Amino acid sequence: MDFDIPKELVDYLKELDDFIEREIKPLEQQDDNIRFFDYRRENARTDWDNGGLPKEEWEALLAEARRRADAAGHYRYPFPKEYGGKNGTNLGMAIIREHLAAKGLGLHNDLQNEHSIVGNNVGLILMLAYGTDEQKEKWVEPLANGTMGFAFGITEPKHGSDATHMETVAVRNGDEWIINGEKTWNTGVHKAPFDLVFARTKGKAGDALGITAFLVPMKAPGVKIETMLWTFNMPTDHGHVSFTDVRVPHGSIFGGEDRGLQVVQHFFNENRIRQAASSLGAAQYCVNESVKYAHERKPFGKPLAVNQGIQFPLVELQTQCEMLRALIHKTAWMMDKYGAFSVSDKVSMCNFWANRLCCEAADRAMQVHGGIGYSRYKPFEHIYRHHRRYRITEGAEEIQMRRVAGYMFGFMKQQKPKGVE
């Protein structure tokens, strides 16, 4: 087995680093844009008087960084060449996402809102896989360049992680569907022109079949953002949305009638491995910065680095980073070779452990740095507050562990690898 990173990826990481230094770092420093990343970051990003939403200047800066990355040919890396991409692989995305996150906070990669110069554009992946010809015609290019997207209306207020228990229902009426219900934690819904709403169209609560995804215009009569949910790490882009007798055409169905759960599962698998790699990168950053600081800080006449009380916790974290990196690379490689759904157990393993590890690494970094580590003059509190979210969202760690147990104990069946009968 060859564990070396492929040479083309090593070369591409260098190309990305050069682009960051040439294009992104100057933009980050321009017009005091560094305020979005230094100790002022939460206040600079948040419009406290407008429901806690992201400030327009902040989102405009992110959009400009994406525009430059797209012009340079980086933003669409994971997508087919016919859509301006580089036919990127899951392994490539995992390595790239870790590499960028390991650099720390910056305009090159801000995980608070999934911003990156190499886009984790799961919406486009889903559109290419499930969209009708008419939907692709409308959506592919704006999704590809990051100028338009849709939110995901999956989670419901009373049912959380139980994606098969939908109180939101859609009833067919001729060539239309009438949707009633509520969705919460609709990320990005404050700007998204559409919400991908999952509603029960057949069957009963708990059934895997009978859930349908609809592309619902946010301006449709009966759609209302009830509130934007303030969180541990502000600003908020998470909306609680209600749907009251919302009418949408039959052509708004996405992924096939009664087969919406497959879209959800595809979204989770694609996103979880990349998010795991990002959490690993952020954890590695925390460890690296702690080791560096332990050499610099010299209380009582000697560096912190000589104390085993400092060394041993960081040794444990570094060991976990190395083991997790091996599993993430193996899992991403297997996704490329055998298909995303053939290694669902390993995707869940990577995801829940990476998120937990990142929180532990950020907490340890605060401890090693002492008072300054607890302050906002270092990024560790931001990393902790943000990545603590991922132990809950897109599948809480308990749900991930339950999923792994399902495969281990034979309660669930995993999709066979490609080409295996």
Helices and strands as residue ranges (DSSP letters): H 7-19, I 20-24, H 25-29, G 30-36, H 41-45, E 46-47, E 53-54, H 56-71, G 81-83, H 90-101, E 109-110, G 111-113, E 115-116, H 122-130, H 133-145, E 150-153, E 169-173, E 176-187, E 194-200, E 211-217, E 223-228, E 238-249, G 250-252, E 253-254, H 260-296, G 299-301, G 304-306, H 308-338, G 340-343, H 344-369, H 371-374, H 380-389, H 397-408
